[in-house]
C-alpha cells in the first residue's frame, strides 16, 4: 500500500471542494506544506495521524499493544493509546511505511508529536528514527503523570553539528514544547530514506500507557546559533541564568563552604550510620580499610572500610540501563 493511503483524505477533499470519495490519497500525500500549527510553526509534512479512525497498516508492534481512543480535545477522529507492558524489556511500536519517507528537501526541521501520559506513573518514552541502511538516532523524553504536551525531535539543524562536549545540548530555541533528549552522540540517518519511526519503553517495573497523535514535520524557528557560547561561568554554573543558590564571587563560594561545614558539624553523623555512612544495624562484615562490594543474602552491597553495608550495589540497575 502507499505510504499515505492510511490517512484520512476528507479534509484534503473538502479543501479542494470535492467529495471524500473523489479525493486522491496520493495527491493529498499526507502533507501540509505551508500550513501552521497552533504555535505558529510551519508544518512542512504531515506524517501520521489517526483522523480516519483506523490504525495505519504500516504500524507494527513488538511486545506493545495499541488501541484507538477518542481525541483528547473531544474533537473528531482518534488518538493512539500505547500499552508498554512491564513483562517485556523493550516493548516497541514501529511505523514502517512501504516506501521510505524523504525528508531531505525540507531544510532545518524537527519531528513533533502530541502525547500524554495515560497511566499512574511517569513514562520515559524513547523515539528512534532509522533510515533504510539501518542507521539510527535514538532520543527520549520523560512524560510526568497527567502531563500532555507537544514533544519534538530535532532532525536537521546546524546546532546538531556543534560539539559542546555534552551528551545533549539545551534546546536551541525557546518553546513550551519539550525536546527529545539524545542518549548518546550518533551519526545522523539519511533523511532521504527514513524507513522507520519507533516508540518504546525500556526496563520498566510496571505497565506504562501513553496516548499519541499528530506526527508531523515542522520547520525550525529562527534561533541564535551561538546560544551555546559562554554557557558555563568560572564556577561551573549556568552563566546565562540566575537562581537562588548561584555563586557570584569567590567570597560567596568561601562563605557557602564555611556555612555548609558549620551545618555538618552541628548536625553530626546520623545515629544509625558509621563514620563512612554504613548501616550500623545491618550485617557486619570484615573491615578491610577499603570500600568494596560483597554479596550478602543474595544481594550485592557496597561495604564501607569498617565492614558495614553502605547500600545495595547499583550494578544490577546499571546493567539493566
Secondary structure, 3 states (H helix, E strand, C coil): CCCCCCCCCHHHHHHHCCCHHHCCHHHHCCCCCCEECCCCCEEEEEEECCCCCCCCCCEEEEEEEEEEEECCCCCCCEEEEEEECCCCCCCEEEECCCCCECCHHHCCEEEEEEEEECCCCCEEEEEEEEECCCCEEEEEEEECCCCEEEEEEEEECHHHHCCCCCCCCCCCCCCCCEECEECCCCCCCCCCCEEEEEEECCCCCCCEEEEEEEEEEEECCCCCCCCCCCCECCCCCECCCCCCCCCCCHHHHHHHHHHHHHHHHHHCCCCCECCCCCECCCCECCCCCCCEEEEECCEEEEECCCCEEEEECCHHHHHHC
